[in-house]
C-alpha cells in the first residue's frame, strides 16, 4: 500500500517544519526545484503546482484563499470537479511516479481536502493526516508580518482566518485518524515530539536524531502569550491542544456565521 502524508493547518503554524522533519524520515515531498521560493531557509516544502491547483479549486467555488468562506462537503461534490481531479492525478504521477511514501503540504488543503482525498485514494494511497497548529496569539504576530498584502485586515480578521482553517481541517478529515501536532511543543521539545510522531506512524526510529537536528530555535519567531483575550479563539486553541475539536464545531461555526 502506498502512503501519502498530508500536512494541514493554518499557515505560519509549523506546517513547513513538520514537513522538513518528515522528509528526514524519507518521505518524499517532491522535487525541491518545484518548491515555492526554492532555496529559502527554512524550506517551505510547498510545491508551486499544488498551490496553483488549490487556488483554482477555491476559485471554482467563487472565492480566493484569503476570503472568509466556510465550504462544506457538498460544495466539493459533483461532476464539475472531474476535470480538476484528472489533472491532479496526472500531476501527482508526474511528480512522484509510483513512489510509495509521499508528502503533500499546503495550508489550502484545510479547505480543499475532499478533492485531494478522492484523487489520492483513487491512485491507491493510504492517507496519513497531520494537523499542525500554533497558538493563535503567535499566529497573529507571524501572519501580520507576512509579505502578503493584508490591507483591511484587523486583528479579528487574522484570528478568524486561524479559526477558519483549523476548524475546516477538522471537519473535512472527520472520517480519518488525525495527528494533532503543536508547533510550540515541537520547537520547545523537538526530540520527544518527534519520537511520538515516529511511534504514531510507525516510521523508522533510527532517523529521529537526524529529524530533530532540523529544528532551529532561531526560527521560533513571534512567541506570544497563549491567550488572545477573545474567548472563542482561546477556547478552540485549548481544544486543539486536547484533541477535542470535532466536525460539529465547524458545522456550528458555519451556522452561526451565516
N, C-alpha and C positions, 0 to 999 in steps of 0.2 A: 504493500500500500504506500502510495506517495503521500507526503505530508506538506501542507502549506501553513506557515505561521503568519497570521495577520495581526498587525500591531495597530490597535485602535486607541482613541483618546484625543482630547483636545490638543491642539498644537502647543508647543512650549511646555509640555508635560512629561518629558522623558521618553518620548517615542523614539528619538534618534539614538540615545544612549542604550535603550533596550535593544534596538536593532543591532547596534555595534557589539553588545555583549553576545547576542545570539550568533552573530557572524563568526565569533571566535570559536563557537562550537561546531562550525562547519555548515551552518545554514546559509544558503546562497540567496543573497538579496539582489542578484543581477549584476550586470557589468557596472563598475564604478564610473565608466565613461558615459553612462546614461543617467547618472545621478544629477539632480539639480545642484547647481553650484559645485561642480566637480572640483576637488582639491581643497574645498573648505574644511577647516578643522575647528570644531568637531564635524565629522562627516554626518550628513543628513540622512543618507540611506533611502532617499526618495527618488524613484525613477520618474523622470520627467513625463514619460508617456502615460504613467499611471495618474499623475497629477492631471494631465490633459484629459484623460479618459473620464476621470471623476468629475471634472468641470463640465464636460459635455453631458454627462448623465444628469447632473444637477440642473444644467440649462434646459434639459428636456422637460424638467418639471416646472420651468418658468422662473428659475431662481439663479443666483450665483452663490458661491460658497459662503461669502460673508453676510448674506441676507439672514434675517431671523425668520426661519421657516422650520416647521416641525413635520417632516414626512412620516407617513405610516406605511405599513406593509402593503396596503392596497395601492399606494402610489407607484410601487415598483412592479406591479403585476401587469400582465397584458402583453400583446404581441408587439407593441411599439418599441420594446427593448431588444427584440430578437437580433436586429442588425448590430446593435452595440455588443451584444453578448458574443456573436460570432466573431466580431472584430477583436474582442478581448481574448478569446480563445487563440486566435492566430498570433496575437502579440505575445501571449504567455508562452506559447510553443517556440516562438522566435527567440524570446529572451532566455528561456530555461531548457528548451528541448524536453527531454524526459527526465530531467533532474528530479531525484526522489525527495529532496528536502529543500524547500524554498521559503523565502520570507518576503512579505509584501508590507510596506509601511506607507501610510498616508492618513493624516487626520480626517480627511474627507470620507474614509471608509466608515466612519461613525454614522454618516448619513446615507451612504450608497451600498451598505453591506449586502442587502439581499441579492443584488445583481451579481456581485463577486462570489457569493456563496453558491449560486446556481452554476456559474461558469466553472469555478474550481471543482465543484462536485462532479460536474459533467466530464471534466478532464481526469477524474479518478483520484482527486486529492482529498485526504482527510484533513479537517480544519482544526488547528490549534489557535485559539484566540487569546490575546493578551490585551487587557485594558490598562494602559499606563495612565496614571493620574497624578496630579500635583495639587498642593493646597491652593485654593482659589486666590488667596492674597498674593502668593508668589506668582501664580499665573498672571494676575492682573498687572503686576510690575513688569514681568517679562513680555507680555503681549503688548503693553503700551509702548515698549521700547523697540518693537519690530520696525523694520524698514517699510512695511506696508503703510498705506495712507489710511489712517483710522479717522479721517475727518468726520466730525459729528458724533464720534463715539465717546460717550461719557463712561464713568465707572460702571454704572448699571448695565450698559450695553456690553462691555467686556465681560462682566460676570455672567450675564445671560448667555453669552457665547460659550463660556466654560460649561454652564449647566446644560445648554442645548446639546453640545457634542457628547458629554458624558452620559446624559440620560438617553439620548438616541442610541448610543453604543450598547447600553444595557438592554434596551428594548429590542433591537434588531438581532442581538445574539442570545435571546432568551432561551432558545432551544438547544444551546450548546454550553458545555462547561467553559467558563471564562476564568482566566487567571488575572486577578487584580494585583497590579504592581505599583506601589507607591514610589514616586520619583525621590522624595525626601529620604525614604528608608534605603533606597538603593544607593544614593550618594553618600549617606552617612555611615552605612554598614554594608559596603559592597559585597564582601565575601559571603557573609551569612545569607544575604538576599539572593545572591547568585546560586549558592548551594541549594536553597529552597526551590529556585526556578529549575535547576537541573534535575532535582529529585522529582518535582512535579511532572515534568515532561519526559523523564527517564532518558536524558541525554548524557553523553559521555562525561563523567565527572573528572576525568584526567585533564580537561581543559579549563577547570574552574579558575586556577591561578592566572592563566592567560586571559580569560574573560574579565577577571577582576582588575587586571592591570590596565584596562582601557578606561576605568573610572578615574577621571581627573578632577579633584576638588576645585581646581581653578575654574572649571566650567559650571560650578554650582552657584550661579548668579541669582540675584533678586530673591534672596531668602527673606522671608517676612513672617510676621506673626500668623498663626494658623487661622484665626478668626478674622472675618471681614467686617463683622457688625451687621451683616444682612442675614437675618435669621434663616431664611430658606436656603441660601447658599451654604451657610455654615452647617446646617443640618445635613445636607446632602454630601458634604465633604466627609463628615463623620460616618455617614452610611456607606460611602465608598470605602473608607478605611476598614469598616466592619463587614464588608461584602454583603450588605443587606439591601442594596438598591435593586429594584426589580422593574420589569416591564410595566407594571401597574403605575409606578411612579411617573414614567414618561407619559402614559396614556392620560393620567390625571393632569399632568402639566399641559398636554395638548388641549384638553377640555377647558382648563382654567385660563389658557392664553387665547382662546377663540374670541 
